[in-house]
Amino acid sequence: MEILKFRAWDEENKVMEYGISINDGKAVKKGYHWFSPQNTVYHAEIMQYTGFTDEEGNDIYKSDLLQDKENFLWEVIYKGGCFFIYNIDIPSDIIPLYQLPAIDGYKIKFLKNIGNIYEH
């Protein structure tokens, strides 16, 4: 079964909110389920969990930065209904996330999650 998890970058407060809900296209803070001014993250970029983890077991979300064994940087993007990794150093290099070698089904080998495009 797929796990749907979301996070949101709160541009106004410069903080990443994890465990959010989505209501009417807006990010609602963890623990709340209804849209209201006090529990909604306005000016937020919403990112979905890919269903994969890095080799150390860290969750991988859209907009994460991954590093391979050769120190190349990859950004996780969402395009045409699929998650891809895009090589920041060689822009023509785009690989579907599901095609990467994995151990334990969803743990991707050879990549380490080093942050995201908003905080790093």
ABEGO torsion letter per residue (X at the ends): XBBBBBBBBBAAAGBBBBGBBBBGGBBBBBGBABBBAAABBBGBBBBBBAGBBBAAGBBBBBGBBBBBAAGBBBBBBBBGGBBBBBBAABAABBBBAAABBBBGGABBBGBBBAEBAAAX
